[in-house]
């Protein structure tokens, strides 16, 4: 009987120890997307892209351990707010509405958008989107821009870039609005689909990494890492690697 009680007590103790320290709670979970190149995407089983590689460099500078986990953009900020993810990395435009849900790091880029169609389309710019079926990823800056700028467009919302692109390829929609770098990569990587960018434009909306409201310690480390990455040329090197044709704002060039 004593042996049984001893074994039971030992099992309880081991369970308590496992609950307290069995899992590696020092690793930060980063929510990101698998299908939105060149900012965030998965290649050969690894999450990469400009935003994710920059975050990896920041983590190294700050002594942080991170783990990337795929998700849809529509669920990303909610999962950061609830603590399922410690960080959101997805070229997230910092809007007043999103700041109600999460806190953001200092800016590390600015939002650029493109209107993309199939060759032969009559769509040339935002004025010609009225009445047309236009695909966007739900909850993105593209969605917000199209809703505000062309309310007469027939907006078709999808959970991710892959679905929005598929709709464009199959002519289920007349056009799409993507991040500029993403639209450029789709045009390059799908030559048989004859995709064409009719207009690109840079906004004043900054990108930032998302964290849960009140996590000032993590936010401080991210901001410090961003400053270091800009100062030592890491930001510029990664930008040149992943999006060489995109404009570079002066504050990110490392030159003062």
Steps between C-alpha positions, in 0.01 A plus 500: 500500500786732587664417168176582318467831679863576427455424132187713487674789673792472262267504200326812630835668559624416151176632347536823694861539391402433139226760520739754643810439298453214258412720202740755358307813590795719399429445130279770349230384257482718189184492289572548129371407154620221269400655170573872470844544341735676517404631847383178664489152352605139547772339291634146546320480833651824632318827561699775332454830316609854580287546813586160648873516424512849650323372809747209524789748485334713770450194718867409467609850596269502802565144616144383429394150391216498246287240326296582188147360474277531193153653512251696289529876517136538604576311823848636570435810709233327707746223586763756599247683718397176673859393562500202261781680316759724666575687177319555171725527192315565177575842346224625730390854426464699821150642489304669782247215493768232541664692784182436698581128482881487535806714560752556220875529481669800347457508120732284292348573158211679332197359320513480121206360304441390140197439282554174311295363209530257211637630172227655286301636794343843472606583856778761505472669840269543799249700293430195284434266794144623551250222434774240453552185708827559685661249734682595821610317812250570775614748762813614317607849397387410148151430634492829693635700206252356251206541738586866562616597151262311270181421693325418171736209433364149558748394767559125523681415824715191549677361810847497341706611201498158334120503476490859372765419238315187392186706442699738280662218303167332427331832415255453786581866571592787270803608699673491837671739740815362664807635674725634223782253561253211511335607175841527332596150612169357372555663162855361480420151627190443282607586143236278339221684680595833336450704814556874478542775758311805382583735786720501812510761773673547836293608797604673822376208708790332687552127549568367850528178697193441717511404870237464770385821666721584797799282409739793529806286569473309173406816313813673631720216380341500155546878469863479611562219253343696215729796574805273502397329174464837329826639641719202410360455149304178566171663401639627170667167417178304554292757312737474204481120517123466511359816336771679302254702292300640791571855621711551815389773738792715624456393863572137407810558289731527801616840379442800721 
